[in-house]
């Protein structure tokens, strides 16, 4: 025996959809305001009526939300408003239907209206529908279609829908104190139709300082028996959040939708001053302005304007694919993103400018507070997706990454104010959660979206912001130099107090202590710089060394096994096999000797070195990877050898870094992979050239700076810095080729000169 059953939800579903699903009163209000936006309203007025002066609630307090949208008639209220999850908006959105004002509807699930129950228990909705007329429209295929068109008049009736749930507890388990089994359809909702409109009339109203004649249509929602406590701080937060509902970078003058908040008949705090302060900070105090940003999901291209300069990147660009995030998530440039195209704007600030080295970007406390109120917002069709952009929201997982990886590797959440723009048409797989708190985490569209944004922000930190920090440090160093070096200051003080025996004694003691500490620090720097290249050389040589060791062990094991069998030994074969084993061990010994030259404990004294010999040693380390990657290698030299007075270790470290950089960049090009080393013993000069992509113009001033790398996160940013420091100790130089005669190949060209300047 079977029977058909009906799904019959309990009345507490209202609490679950409204009170529990909606996070707070702010989101509840915004949801109702979004309904007004979908209804083509040009304004919304939110009035807090009969509250105490501090906005604490009285028994008679009520919140009124009214607009001049298209309104609802009896049919809409009965068939759509009262039915949860109505498919009406979803159908219209799937047909890509725009409103008369060419707006794209925000809601689609039909449950946002239950946000009203987050605010209060007694609800009255008064709505007057805008009149429509039939209009013939010719479609693209020439067929005539009849469509409804709104006109600037209201229908002759006013519809009043009343909920009064004051007798029920918050979970609809009790009515007037008596426990009951209450289903959703047990709740009475009253719908009245007034044949003569009395509330929504064409009459003068005041919005701020503007007196307007309101339209004879729209909706008014009155909420009483309020459920939440209110305060001035909460109202101000409501106002700020409403101000962020549409893009914060947009000018109010261009908006066709405005929201006003009133306390009784008095407008509450204008948004204009707050937004004016933010705009001033964005335009005058941001270090970097990223505007007109676009991501093309079909080509994986990223374009934007950076401080007025056009930047174009793609997944093929080393600045992008060199980032660890790219290698971990996207892996290669053929990755097909599912998030769709999107636009973006960012303003980046420096919150760590000190009063010792002030600049035009320095923020005072109030300005810092304003900036920290904002994060990176997400807007769909120019309406905010909440809560993205809230100070405590980390939807791009930046704080998480700073905490687990390294804070210095990322721009902080509070130093970037931004807007990301998506659309329903362009990003169909990025869907809002039912509770209006972010996007649904399903499939890989959202992961693609977040990771592409992280790539962009990572690029800005590792590239342009890193350059800014280097320039900032250079300026600070110059400022410190202008103020005087410590030893110069000590000398001046000694002269000034030469007749003061006690002070002079103290200064001499201080100078001795300073020089001792300075020597310790310089020794540490020398050791650090010397050891930094050791890891790189071992990393390069280890593959070949392990290969030789493996072959040696295989031959040795085979020989031992044969000897253990007790068979007759052929002396010539044994000598051949042992010679092969010794040859492999000799190769390991040779490579280890070359590597050993780099260690501080085995460094030789300064001597005259033929540079060609060192080049040959380094080439031995790279011979195999050059062959594997089809890199053509040439050395040309003058008859006179290039003899340099230094140590093996210095030249090894410099050349290893040049070889390693060339190998990395040549692997990024598909043809003409070539390295040319030009040795000139007459001019005491060496030019190291490759046919790679070359050094980007914006990187040129920073290639010899510590921890700056054009390889993204794959580069350590120390190689060229150490090379320059090592050569500088011997008064030798390494620079990028400046003149065309020194540019031997189309890629990077480094010039090393071994002529000491005469002082």
N, C-alpha and C positions, 0 to 999 in steps of 0.2 A: 504494500500500500504506500502510495506517495501523495504528496500534496504540494502545491505551489505556495511559496512564502514570499513575503514582501520585506524589503529592507526598510526598517523604520527606526531612524536615529532618535536617540534620547535628546531631550531639550538641552542637556549640558553641552551638546555639540556647539551651541552658540558661544559658550565660554571657551571651548577649545579653539574655535576658529577666530574668535575675537580677542578675548582677554589673554589667553595663553599663547596663541600663535603669533600675535603682534607683540613685539619686544617691549615697547613703551609708548607713552602718550604722544611722543614726537612723531614716531612712525605712523601712529593711528591718524593724527591730524594730516600728515603728508599724504596718506592714502586717500583721505576724503578730498583733499585739495587736488590730487591727481584725477579724481573723478570729475571735478569741475573743469580741469584742463581738457580731458577727453570730451567733455560736453561743449567745447569751444568757448568757454567763458573767457572774457578779457580781464576780469578781476574777481578776486575772492576776498571777502571781508570776514575775518574771524573776530568775534566780539566776546569778551569775558564780562558778563553782566552780573551785577549785584555781588561782586566779590569784595572782600575787605581791601583796604588800600595796598596791603602787602601781598595781595592775591591769594590769601588763605580763603578757604571755602566756607560759605554760609549755607544754611539749609535751602535758601532760595536761589543760590547761585546757578547760573546756566551758561553754557557755551553755545553761541549761535554762529553757524557757518552759512554764508549766503553768497550767491554768484549770479552772473548774468548769462549762464550757459543756456543750452537749448531746452533744458527742462525735461520733465517726464510726464507723460499722460497716464490715464487710468490703466491702460493695457500694459505699459512698460512697468509700472509699479507692481501690478498684480502678477504678470507673467515672468518678469525678469528680476526686478529688485528683490522680490520675496523668495526667489528660488536660488538656493546656493549652487555654485558652480554652473551658472547659466552659460550656455555655449554661444550666446549672442555676440559678444565681443570677439571671441575666438574665431567665429565664422567670418566676421567682418575683417578681422586682421588677416585671415588666410586668403581673403579676396583682395588684400592690399588696399582696402577702402580707406581713403583719406577723409578727414572731416571737411566741412565747408571751408574752414580756415587752413586747409592743407596740413593739418596735424596728423601725426601717426599715433594711434591710440596706444596707451601704455598698458592698461589692464587687459587680462584675457581670461583669468580663472573664475571671475565672478564671485570671489569671496572677500575681496578687499573692502566691500561695504560693511563687513562684520567688524571692521576696525572701530566702528561707531560704538560697539559695546565695550570697548576698552575704556571709554570715556565716561559713560553713564548708563543708567537703567531705564530712564524715561526719555523716549525719543519721539519727536514730531517732525515729520518731513512734509514741507509745503512746496509744491512744485507746479509751475505753469509752463506748459509746452509751447515752444515756438511754432508758429504756423508754417505749414508746408504747402507747396503747390506742385502740380504735375508739370513736368517739363520734358519736351522731346529733345533727345540727345543723339547726334549721329556718331556712331562708332567708327573705328578705323576701317572696318570692312564695308562701310556704307549703310549698314542696317540702322534703322531708327529705333531707339530705346526710350521708354518712358521712365523717368526717374523723379523722385521727390526732391524738391529744392526748398530750403528754408528762406522765408522772407522776414523782414524786420517788424513782425507783428506777433502778438501772443494769442493763443486760443482763448476762447471766451469762458473757459472753466478753470478752476483752481483745484488741485488734488491734494488731499491731506491724508498722510499715512501715519498712524500713531501706534507706537509700541509702549507699553507701560509694564515693565517687569519689576517694579519696585517691591511687589509682594513676594518675590522669589529671592531665595538666597543666591549667592554668587555661582553655585554649581547646579542650580535648578533641581535641587533635591527636596526642598521644602517650599511650601506655599503658605504664607501667613503663619509660619512657625509649625505647620503640620507637614509631616513627611509624606511625600507623594511620588508615584512612579510617573514622571512627566516625560512625554515624548514631544518631539519638535512640533508635531501638528496639533498638540494640545494647547499650544500658546496662541492666544487671541491677538490678532493684529487688526486694527480698525482702519478701513479705507473710506474716506468721505470725498464726495465730489461737490464742490461749491459752484453753483451756476453763475454766481457773480463774484469775480476775483476781488479780494479785499487786502491781501498782503503784498503780492508781487504786482506792482503797478508802475506805470510810466510816471515817476515822480522824482523830484530832485533829492539827491543824497550827496553826502560829503565823503570823499575819499582823500585823506590827508588834507592838503590845501586846495584840492580841486573839487568844485561843485559840478556834478554831472547829472544828467537825467537818465535814470536807469531804464533798461529795456523792460517792456511789459511781459517778460518771460524770465525763467531761471528757477533756482532752487534755494530754499531756506531750510536748514536743519537746526532744530533746537534740541539741546541735550541738557537734561537736568537730572536730579538725584545722582550727582557726580560721584564717581568711584575713586578718584585720585586726589591726592593733596597737591596743591599748586603753590608756587612761590614766584617772587620776582626773578630769581635766578633761572627757574624753569621756563618762565615766559621768554626771557632773553635768549635762552637756548632754542626755544621754538622759533623765535624770530631769526636767529642765525641759521638754523637748519632750513628754514623756508627760503632764506636768501641763497642757500646753496642748491636748492632744488633744480634750478637751471644753471648752466655753466657759469662758474664764478668769474671767468675771464671775459664774459660777454658784457657789453655795455647795456645798462638798463634802457637807454633810449631806443634800442633796437628790439626790445622785448614786447610781445603783444599779450603778455600775461603778467599781472601784478597781484601780489598778495598783501593785504593790510591787516594789522592786528590792532584791536581797540580794547580799552578798558572802559566799559560803559560808552560814553560819547567822546572819549579822548583817545586820540591815536597814540599807540605805545611805541616809543623810540623808533626813529627812522633808520632804515638800513643804510642810507646814503653815506653817512660819515664813516661807518665801519668799512664799507666797501671802498671808500675813497682812500682810507689809510692802507688797506691791502694793496690797492692798485698802485699807490705811490711806492710801496716797498717792492712790488714786482718789477716796476719799470726802472727804479733808481738804485735799488740795493742788491739786486740779484747779480751774481757773478756771471752766470750763463743764462741766456734766454733761448730755449729750444722752441721754435715756432713752426707751424705748418708741417708738422710731422706726419708721415704716411708710411704704413706698412702694407705691402702688396703680397698677399698670401699665395698668389699664383707664381710669382717670380722670387719670393723671399727677399725682396728689395726693401731697404729702409732709407727713406729720404727725409731730411728736415733742414731747417735753417738755424744755424748756430751763431748767435750774435751777428746776424746779417749775412753770414757766409753759408752758401749751399753745401750740404754734406750728402753724399750718396754712398751707401753701404749695401752689402749683400752677404749671403751666407758663404760666398766664395772669398770674401775679404778676410785677410789674416787678422785684422783688428777684431773680427767677429768669431771666426772659426778657431782662433787661438785661445779663446776663453774656455776655461774648464767646464763651465755650464754648457757650452755648445757641444763640446766633445762628449759629455756625459749624456745629454738629452737628445740633441739633434743628430750627432755623430758625423753627418756629412751634408753637403749643400743640396743633395737631391731629396732631402726630407720634405714631405708634403704636409704642410700645416693645415689644420681643419678649423682654425678659429675664424677665418675670414679676414678681410681687409679692415683696418682701423686707423684712426687719426689720433694724434697726441700733441700736447704742449707741456713743457716743463720749465719751471724757474728754479735755478739752483743757487743756494746761498752758502756763504761761509760764516758759520756761527762762532768761529774760533779766532777772529781777528782781535788782537789785544790792543790796549791803549798805548803800549810801547811802540807798536808799528801800525798805526791807524791807516786806513785807506777809505776810499769813497764807498766801499762795500760794507763798512762797519755798521752794525745794527745796535741801536740802543735797546734797553730792556723792553720797552713797550713794543718796539718793532719785532723783537724776537718772540714776544708773546703772541703777536698777531700771526706771524709765520707758523708758529708751532700749533696754532689752532687748525691748521689745514694740512692735508696730506695729498695723496694722488686720488682724485675723484674719477668715478666711472659714470659716463652719461650715455644712455641709450635714447637716440632720437632727441637729444638735448634735454632729457629728463633724467635726474640722478637715480642711479642704482644704489640704494642704501644697503649697508652703512659704509660702503667704500668711501674713504676720505676722512672718516672720523679719526681724531687723534689716537684713539686706543685700538684702531683696526689695522691689522697687518696683512691685508689681503694679498699683497705681492711678496709676502714672506721675507721681507728685508730684515726686520729685526731678528727673525729666526736665523737667517744666514749670518748676520753680524755676530750673533751669540755663539754659533757653532763653528764658524770658519775663522773669520778675523774681521773685527770692526773696521779696520783700515782699508779693507778690500771693497767696501761698499759705501755708497752715499747713504747717509742716515735718513730715516723716514722723515724726521723733522726739519731737514735742510732742503727738502724738495717739495714744492707746491706744483701740482700738475692736474691736467684733465686728459682723460682718454675717452675717445668718442667711438661708439659702435652704433649700429642700426639693426632694426629687425630684419630688413631685407639682406643686408650685407653680412650679418652674423647670426644666422638662424639657429646655430647649435649652441649659442651662448644664451641660456634661458634663465629667467628669474626663479628663485625659490618661491614656494608658496607663501612663506612667511615674510617675503619682501626683504630678506636679509642676505643679499648677495646672489651669486649665480649657482646653478645646479652643478654639482661636481659629478658629472657622468661623462663617459667617453673620454676622448683626449683633447677635445676642443678647448676646454678651460685650461688644461695643462699647457697646451701649445700657446695660448693667449698669455698666460702668466710668464712662461719662460721666454717668449719673445720680448715682452716688456722688461724682464730682468736682463736680457742680453743688451737692450738699448741702454738701460741704466748702468750696467756694468761697463759698457764701452765709454759712457760719459765719465765714469769714475777713473777707469784705468788709463784713459787717453787724455781727454781735454782737462779734466779736473786735476789729474796728475801733473800736467804741464803748468797749470795755474799755480799749484803748490810749489813747484820748482822755481817759477818766477818770483813767487812770494818770498821764498827762502833767499834767493839771490838778492832781492831788495833789502831784506832784513840784514843780510851779511854786509851789504854796502853801508847800510845805516849804522851798523855796529862799528864798521871800520872808520866811518866819519867821526864817530864819538870817541875813537881811540882804542888801540889794542891794549890788553892788560899790561904787557911789559912796558909799553910807551907811557902808560898812566903811572906805573910804578917809578919809572925814571923821572918823570915830571915831579912826582911827589918827593922823591929823594932830593932833587934840586931845591924844591920849595922849602924842605925842612932840613937842609944840610947842617944847619946850626943847632938843631934840636936832637941831642944825642939819643934820647929815649925813642923818639919817633923814628929816627933813622935806623936804629937797631931793630925796631919792629918791622920796618919796611924791608930791610935786608933779609930778615928771617922769613918774612912773607914771600919775598922773591925766590929764595932758595926752595921753599916748600912748593911754590907754584911750578918752578922749573922741574922739580922731581916728579910731580904729578903729571906734568905735560909729557915728560919722557915716557912714563908708564903708559899713558894713553896712546902716544905715537907708536910705541912698541906693539901694543895690542892691535892697533889699526894695521900695522905692517903684517903681523901674523895672520890677521883675519883676511886681508886682501890676498896674501900668498896662498892661504889654504883654500880660498874660494874656488880657484881654478882646478885644484886637485881633484875634486869630485867630478868635474866635467871631463877631465882627461881620463880618469878611471872608468867613468861611464862609457866613454868612447872606445877605450881599448879593451874593456872587459869581455866584449862579445868574441873578439879574436882570441884573446887569452884562453877563455873557456873552451873555445873550439879546439885549440891546440892541445889543451889538457885532456879533453874528452878523447881525441884521437890517440894520444899517448897512452891513456888508460886502456882503451880498447885493444891497442897493439900489445901492450904489456900483459893484459889478462889472457889474450889469445896465446901468447908465447908461454906463459906459465902453465896454461892448460895442456899445451902440447908436450911440454917438458915433463909434466906429471904423468903422462901416459906411458913414459918410459921407452918410447921409441928411439931409434937411432937418430942422433943429431947431425944435421948437415951444417958444417962449420961456416961455409960461405953464406947460407941462408940466414943463419943466426946473426952473423956480423951485419948483414943487410938490414935485418929487422931491428937490431939494436941501434944501428946508425940512424934509422928512421925515427926511433924513439928519441935519440939524442938531438936530432934536428928539430923536432917539435919542442923539446925542452929549451933548446937554444933560442928559438923564436920567442918563447915566453920570457926567458931571461933578458933578451934584448929589449922587449917592450917594457918590462918591469924596471930596467935600468933607466930608460927614458922617463918613465913616470916618476922614478925616485928622485930625479933631478929637481922635481917641483917641490919636494918636501923641505921645509925650513932647516931640518936637522942635517940634510945632505947637500945643501946648496954650496956650490963652489964659489971661490972668490972671483972677483972681477977679472976678466981676461979678454984678449982679442979673439973674437969668434967669427968664423965664416958663416954668414947668414944662410947660405945655400945648404950647409950641413944640417942646420936646425930645421929648415923647410923640408928636407928629405925625411928627417925623423918624424915630423908631424904628418907628412903625407902617408907614411907607413901606417899610422893610426886610422887614416880615412880612406885608404886605398879600396878596401872592400865596399863600404857604403857608396863611394863614388862610382864604382863599377856597377853595383846593384841599381843605382838611380841614373845610369847612363850620363854621368857628368864628365865632360871633356876637361882634362887638366893639362895646363901648359906652364912652363917656366921659361922666361927669356931673360938673358942677362948680358951685361957688357963684358968685354974681355977682362976688365979689371974687376976682381971680386969685391963684394961688399963686406968689409971687415968692421965689426962693431965691438967696442969695448964695453962689455956688460957681463951678465951671467947667463948660462944656459937656461936657467929657470925663467928669467924675464922674457927671453925670446920665445921659449916654449909656450908660456901662458898667453902671450899676445897672439901668437900665430894659431894656437888651438882655438881661441875665441873667434878669430877671423874665419878659420876653416869651418867651425861649427855653425856660425851664423850663415855662411854661404851655403852650406849643405841644407839648412832649414829652408832658406828662401828659394833655393833652386828647385826644391821639391814641390813648390807651389806653382811653378810654371811648367807648361806641357812640352816645350821644345827649346832648342838652343841652350842647353844647360852647359855652361862653360865657366871655368875658373882660369884666370890668367894672373900670374905673379911676375911683375916686371922689376928686375933687380938692376940698379944703376950704381956701380961702384965708383964712378967718376963724381957723381953728385951726392954720393952717400944717401941714396933714397931708395925706397921700396914702395911699389904701388900694388895693392891687392885688389883685384877686380873680379866681379862676377856678372853673369847675364841674367840675374834674377829680376824681380819687379822694381828693385831700387828702393831708396828710402823716401817716404812721403815727405812732401815739402813741410808739412806741419810738424813732423818728427825731427827734422834736421837740427833745430836748436837744442834738442834734449837727448840725442843718442848717446852722449858720453856722461849722462847724469846717472847717479846710483839709483837702482830699483825702477828705472824707466825702461820699458821694453816695447818694441813694436810688434812683438809676437803674442800680444794678449797676455794671458796668464801662463802660457807655456814658457815664456821667457823669464829668466831670473832678474834681468835688468842690471846685472853686475859685470858682465864680460867686458864690454867696451870701457866702462868706467874704470875697472881694474887695469886694463891695458894702458889707458891714458895715465893713470897714477904711477904705474911701474916705469913707464918710459920717462915720465916727468922727473923722476928721481935722478935720472942720468942726463937731464936736460935734453932728452930726445922728445919728438912730438909725433902724434898720430891725429890726423884730421880727415874729414871728407874732402875729396878732390874738388877744388874750387875752379880750376882752369880746365878748358876743354882738352888741352894737351895731356892732362893727367887722367882723363876719363877714357880708359882703354876699352871698356865694355859698357853696355847700356844699363847695367844694374848698379849695384853699390861699388864705389871706388874709394878705397882708403889709402891715404898717402902717409908713409912713415919717413921722417927725416932724422938722420943720425949725425947732424952737424951741430955741435954745441955753439950757442951764441956767445960771442965775446962780450964780456961785461965792461 
